[in-house]
């Protein structure tokens, strides 16, 4: 099972949302949500953006399971 499928199911259930409710909010079928959660297919980038918005998480959390820290390096040499 890919991380996206596992994370999607975990986040959706934590938000106490059914597959039907999520599908309706992002304008796909319940079967599409089921296929994503069962790793039969993967959501495209547009769907990932909508999923993140509806589930109130970052896309990184859907993909990686947690938000990745961004390390900013500043070059102090001139």
N, C-alpha and C positions, 0 to 999 in steps of 0.2 A: 504494500500500500504506500503510495507516495505521500510525501508530507502535506501537499496541498489537500488531498482528499481527507486525510486524518485531521488536519487542522480545521478544515471547513466544517466537518461533522462536529468536532469538539466545540468550536465557537458557537455554532448554530444551537447546539443543545444547551450550552451554558446560557445562551440568551433566551432559552425556552421558546424557541421558534420551530414550527413544523416545516417540513420540506415544502408543503403546499404554500404556507405563508411567505416563505422566503422566495419561492418561485414567482409568486404573484408580484412581489415588490420589485423584482428585477426583470420581470417580463419574459420569463422562460417557463418551460413546463416542469412539473414536479419530477418527471422522469430525467430531465437534464440534471437537476440537483442530485438525484439518486445516482446517476451515472458518474457524476463528479465525485461524490462521496465514496462510491464503490470502486473508484479508480478505473472505470471503463473508458471514460473520456476525461479531458482536462478543459477547464474554462479558458476562454480566450482572454486577452488583456482587458478588453472592454467589460466583460463579465466579472473579472477579478476586481476591477475598479468599482463596479456597482455592488458587488458582494461586500467589499471593504466598507463602503459607505453605509449600506443598510445594516451591517453587523457592527458598525462603529469601531472598526479596527483599521490598522494600517495594512496595506497590501503585503508588506514584509511579514507581518504576523500570519497572514494566510499562507504565504509561501514557506517561511522558515519556522513558524511556530512561536516566534518572539521577534520583537523589533530589534534589528541589528543596530548596535551602537556605531555611530559615525565618528571616526577619529579624524580630527582636523589637525594637520601638521602645519606649523608656521615656520618658514625659513627665516631665521634671524640674521643671516649673513647678508652683507651688502656688497 
